[in-house]
Amino acid sequence: MTTNDKLIYQVENTLSGQPWYGDPIYDILDKVTFESAYERVGHAHTIAEIVLHMVSWTEEVMDRMNEKPASLPVSGNWPHPGDPDETKWQLWIDDFKLVNVNLVKTIRDFPEDKWDKPIIDERADEPVTTYEELLYGFIQHQIYHAGQIALLVRAIIG
């Protein structure tokens, strides 16, 4: 199995498969109503904020895989969702799914011999990160935020 195949499996399993740690991300998001997406629990980010953050970082990872220098996402680290809007919420869910389709395509097309090469990172004092490490770190990032969303769903909806 190639590195490309392993990473695609990990991404797809996290999104819609049967990960050993619990529900996949798409199943968790299916439980979110647009009203609950904007509800704030204490000082935590809202589900809408987390989803936009996850989309932003998926785009940033693809930019890095396309040899753009590492930085914060173009759309921002924590984009502000604005006022509650059901249409916007559904579009963000659609965007989240589409950006992940694009990520899988980017992984599939990535040169196998390049996974162990360092990403382009001109920031001072940043550790050297390979493309493979970037993807595994990204998967962990998405799982972390999926757990946050799952906890918020339980707190808001029950």
C-alpha positions, -999 to +999 in steps of 0.1 A: +000+000+000+015+034-010+017+064+013-010+080-008-033+051-003-027+050+035-033+087+039-065+086+017-077+058+039-070+077+071-088+109+058-118+090+044-121+068+075-120+099+098-147+116+076-171+088+069-157+054+078-156+035+110-128+050+131-120+031+163-124+062+185-161+069+177-183+085+151-168+098+119-169+135+113-198+135+088-220+115+112-212+140+140-221+169+117-254+153+107-266+158+143-260+195+142-290+218+135-283+252+122-295+267+154-272+246+175-243+254+151-244+290+164-251+284+201-222+293+224-215+271+255-194+291+280-163+305+263-160+276+238-160+282+201-194+276+184-198+246+161-200+270+132-167+286+141-151+252+144-164+240+110-151+272+093-117+267+111-116+231+098-123+242+063-097+269+065-070+245+076-080+219+050-074+246+023-041+256+040-029+220+039-037+217+002-019+250-004+012+236+013+009+204-007+009+226-038+042+241-026+030+274-013+049+285+018+034+275+051+014+303+068-020+309+084-050+300+061-059+327+036-095+328+050-081+331+085-074+308+114-109+313+130-132+329+104-162+347+120-195+330+110-216+361+114-252+360+123-271+327+123-283+318+088-296+284+078-286+288+042-250+298+051-248+268+075-258+243+048-233+259+024-205+255+049-213+219+054-213+215+016-180+234+014-166+212+041-174+181+021-162+195-012-129+207+003-123+172+016-130+157-018-104+181-032-080+171-004-083+134-013-077+142-050-046+163-040-033+133-019-040+109-047-021+130-072+008+138-048+041+123-060+049+093-038+086+101-036+079+135-021+061+125+011+094+125+031+105+159+018+101+190+039+073+214+032+082+250+023+083+269+055+101+302+057+088+310+092+116+314+118+120+288+145+095+263+130+105+227+131+111+209+098+079+191+088+076+166+059+045+164+037+036+131+054+039+146+089+018+175+077-010+151+066-009+130+098-009+162+119-038+175+099-058+143+104-052+146+142-063+182+140-096+173+124-102+145+149-096+169+178-121+193+165-146+166+157-144+156+194-151+192+203-182+193+181-194+160+195-192+174+230-209+206+220-237+186+204-242+166+236-242+198+257-266+217+234-290+190+220-285+163+246 
